[in-house]
Amino acid sequence: MSKFIHIGFGNIVNADKIISVVSPEAAPIKRMIQKSKEDGNSVDATSGRKTKAVLVMENGMLVLSALLPETICSRVQSESESVADET
């Protein structure tokens, strides 16, 4: 069963498909975001706010979020712990 996590402003992603959650401040990440936007391989889930986290998905898509990477990571970890408790 898929686990979904809230990434801010009513947006939800499949936690099983996330490869990494990174900060958008580094130059290589900024280039990756720009290329992804040009290619149409990005989803902007910031609702007009500043991008604070970039989720790299299995299929190469980037999801931009206004939540901090630490917040998203803790939500993924808490979700995986609750699933482990159920089994």
CYANA upper distance limits for C-alpha pairs under 8 A (distance plus 0.5 A):
  2 SER  CA     14 ASN  CA      7.03
  2 SER  CA     15 ALA  CA      8.00
  2 SER  CA     16 ASP  CA      7.18
  3 LYS  CA     14 ASN  CA      6.25
  3 LYS  CA     15 ALA  CA      5.98
  3 LYS  CA     16 ASP  CA      6.95
  3 LYS  CA     79 GLU  CA      7.83
  4 PHE  CA     12 ILE  CA      6.69
  4 PHE  CA     13 VAL  CA      5.90
  4 PHE  CA     14 ASN  CA      4.96
  4 PHE  CA     15 ALA  CA      5.86
  4 PHE  CA     16 ASP  CA      8.47
  5 ILE  CA     12 ILE  CA      5.89
  5 ILE  CA     13 VAL  CA      6.11
  5 ILE  CA     14 ASN  CA      7.03
  5 ILE  CA     15 ALA  CA      6.61
  5 ILE  CA     75 ARG  CA      7.21
  5 ILE  CA     76 VAL  CA      7.17
  5 ILE  CA     79 GLU  CA      8.16
  6 HIS  CA     10 GLY  CA      7.35
  6 HIS  CA     11 ASN  CA      6.33
  6 HIS  CA     12 ILE  CA      4.97
  6 HIS  CA     13 VAL  CA      7.24
  6 HIS  CA     75 ARG  CA      8.38
  7 ILE  CA     11 ASN  CA      6.08
  7 ILE  CA     12 ILE  CA      6.19
  7 ILE  CA     13 VAL  CA      7.63
  7 ILE  CA     45 ALA  CA      8.32
  7 ILE  CA     65 SER  CA      6.82
  7 ILE  CA     66 ALA  CA      8.30
  7 ILE  CA     67 LEU  CA      7.06
  7 ILE  CA     72 ILE  CA      7.04
  8 GLY  CA     12 ILE  CA      8.11
  8 GLY  CA     45 ALA  CA      7.95
  8 GLY  CA     46 THR  CA      7.91
  8 GLY  CA     65 SER  CA      7.40
  8 GLY  CA     66 ALA  CA      7.23
  8 GLY  CA     67 LEU  CA      6.85
  9 PHE  CA     45 ALA  CA      8.10
  9 PHE  CA     46 THR  CA      7.95
  9 PHE  CA     47 SER  CA      7.48
 11 ASN  CA     45 ALA  CA      7.02
 14 ASN  CA     18 ILE  CA      7.69
 15 ALA  CA     76 VAL  CA      7.00
 17 LYS  CA     57 MET  CA      6.07
 17 LYS  CA     58 GLU  CA      5.85
 18 ILE  CA     55 LEU  CA      7.08
 18 ILE  CA     56 VAL  CA      6.51
 18 ILE  CA     57 MET  CA      5.09
 18 ILE  CA     58 GLU  CA      6.68
 19 ILE  CA     55 LEU  CA      7.96
 19 ILE  CA     56 VAL  CA      6.02
 19 ILE  CA     57 MET  CA      5.89
 19 ILE  CA     58 GLU  CA      6.45
 20 SER  CA     55 LEU  CA      6.35
 20 SER  CA     56 VAL  CA      5.77
 20 SER  CA     57 MET  CA      7.79
 21 VAL  CA     53 ALA  CA      6.98
 21 VAL  CA     54 VAL  CA      6.12
 21 VAL  CA     55 LEU  CA      5.06
 21 VAL  CA     56 VAL  CA      6.87
 21 VAL  CA     69 PRO  CA      6.42
 21 VAL  CA     72 ILE  CA      8.24
 21 VAL  CA     73 CYS  CA      7.87
 22 VAL  CA     53 ALA  CA      6.15
 22 VAL  CA     54 VAL  CA      5.72
 22 VAL  CA     55 LEU  CA      7.04
 22 VAL  CA     56 VAL  CA      8.46
 22 VAL  CA     69 PRO  CA      6.78
 23 SER  CA     29 ILE  CA      8.23
 23 SER  CA     52 LYS  CA      6.61
 23 SER  CA     53 ALA  CA      5.40
 23 SER  CA     54 VAL  CA      6.64
 23 SER  CA     68 LEU  CA      8.40
 23 SER  CA     69 PRO  CA      7.05
 24 PRO  CA     29 ILE  CA      6.10
 24 PRO  CA     30 LYS  CA      6.52
 24 PRO  CA     51 THR  CA      7.50
 24 PRO  CA     52 LYS  CA      6.78
 24 PRO  CA     53 ALA  CA      6.49
 24 PRO  CA     54 VAL  CA      6.70
 25 GLU  CA     29 ILE  CA      7.52
 25 GLU  CA     30 LYS  CA      7.36
 26 ALA  CA     30 LYS  CA      6.83
 27 ALA  CA     31 ARG  CA      6.78
 28 PRO  CA     32 MET  CA      6.65
 29 ILE  CA     33 ILE  CA      6.61
 30 LYS  CA     34 GLN  CA      6.73
 31 ARG  CA     35 LYS  CA      6.63
 32 MET  CA     36 SER  CA      6.56
 33 ILE  CA     37 LYS  CA      6.63
 33 ILE  CA     42 SER  CA      8.05
 33 ILE  CA     62 LEU  CA      7.81
 34 GLN  CA     38 GLU  CA      6.77
 35 LYS  CA     39 ASP  CA      6.66
 36 SER  CA     40 GLY  CA      6.43
 36 SER  CA     41 ASN  CA      5.38
 36 SER  CA     42 SER  CA      6.01
 36 SER  CA     61 MET  CA      7.99
 36 SER  CA     62 LEU  CA      7.53
 37 LYS  CA     41 ASN  CA      6.58
 37 LYS  CA     42 SER  CA      6.04
 41 ASN  CA     60 GLY  CA      7.81
 41 ASN  CA     61 MET  CA      5.49
 41 ASN  CA     62 LEU  CA      6.97
 42 SER  CA     61 MET  CA      5.94
 42 SER  CA     62 LEU  CA      5.11
 42 SER  CA     63 VAL  CA      6.24
 42 SER  CA     64 LEU  CA      7.95
 43 VAL  CA     61 MET  CA      8.03
 43 VAL  CA     62 LEU  CA      6.74
 43 VAL  CA     63 VAL  CA      5.26
 43 VAL  CA     64 LEU  CA      6.69
 44 ASP  CA     63 VAL  CA      6.53
 44 ASP  CA     64 LEU  CA      5.39
 44 ASP  CA     65 SER  CA      7.43
 45 ALA  CA     63 VAL  CA      7.22
 45 ALA  CA     64 LEU  CA      6.01
 45 ALA  CA     65 SER  CA      5.75
 45 ALA  CA     66 ALA  CA      7.82
 46 THR  CA     50 LYS  CA      7.31
 46 THR  CA     51 THR  CA      6.79
 46 THR  CA     64 LEU  CA      6.82
 46 THR  CA     65 SER  CA      5.41
 46 THR  CA     66 ALA  CA      5.32
 47 SER  CA     66 ALA  CA      8.43
 49 ARG  CA     66 ALA  CA      6.57
 50 LYS  CA     66 ALA  CA      6.35
 51 THR  CA     64 LEU  CA      6.59
 51 THR  CA     65 SER  CA      6.06
 51 THR  CA     66 ALA  CA      5.30
 51 THR  CA     67 LEU  CA      8.17
 52 LYS  CA     64 LEU  CA      8.19
 52 LYS  CA     65 SER  CA      6.62
 52 LYS  CA     66 ALA  CA      5.48
 52 LYS  CA     67 LEU  CA      6.26
 52 LYS  CA     68 LEU  CA      5.79
 52 LYS  CA     69 PRO  CA      7.53
 53 ALA  CA     64 LEU  CA      6.56
 53 ALA  CA     65 SER  CA      5.68
 53 ALA  CA     66 ALA  CA      6.90
 53 ALA  CA     67 LEU  CA      6.74
 53 ALA  CA     68 LEU  CA      6.10
 53 ALA  CA     69 PRO  CA      5.64
 54 VAL  CA     62 LEU  CA      6.97
 54 VAL  CA     63 VAL  CA      6.22
 54 VAL  CA     64 LEU  CA      5.26
 54 VAL  CA     65 SER  CA      6.71
 54 VAL  CA     69 PRO  CA      8.24
 55 LEU  CA     62 LEU  CA      6.10
 55 LEU  CA     63 VAL  CA      5.45
 55 LEU  CA     64 LEU  CA      6.90
 55 LEU  CA     65 SER  CA      8.14
 56 VAL  CA     60 GLY  CA      7.09
 56 VAL  CA     61 MET  CA      6.73
 56 VAL  CA     62 LEU  CA      5.39
 56 VAL  CA     63 VAL  CA      7.13
 57 MET  CA     61 MET  CA      5.83
 57 MET  CA     62 LEU  CA      6.64
 57 MET  CA     63 VAL  CA      8.06
 67 LEU  CA     71 THR  CA      6.97
 67 LEU  CA     72 ILE  CA      7.36
 68 LEU  CA     72 ILE  CA      7.08
 69 PRO  CA     73 CYS  CA      6.54
 70 GLU  CA     74 SER  CA      6.59
 71 THR  CA     75 ARG  CA      6.80
 72 ILE  CA     76 VAL  CA      6.79
 73 CYS  CA     77 GLN  CA      6.66
 74 SER  CA     78 SER  CA      6.50
 75 ARG  CA     79 GLU  CA      6.55
 76 VAL  CA     80 SER  CA      6.70
 77 GLN  CA     81 GLU  CA      6.64
 78 SER  CA     82 SER  CA      6.71
 79 GLU  CA     83 VAL  CA      6.86
 80 SER  CA     84 ALA  CA      6.70
 81 GLU  CA     85 ASP  CA      6.71
 82 SER  CA     86 GLU  CA      6.94
 83 VAL  CA     87 THR  CA      7.19
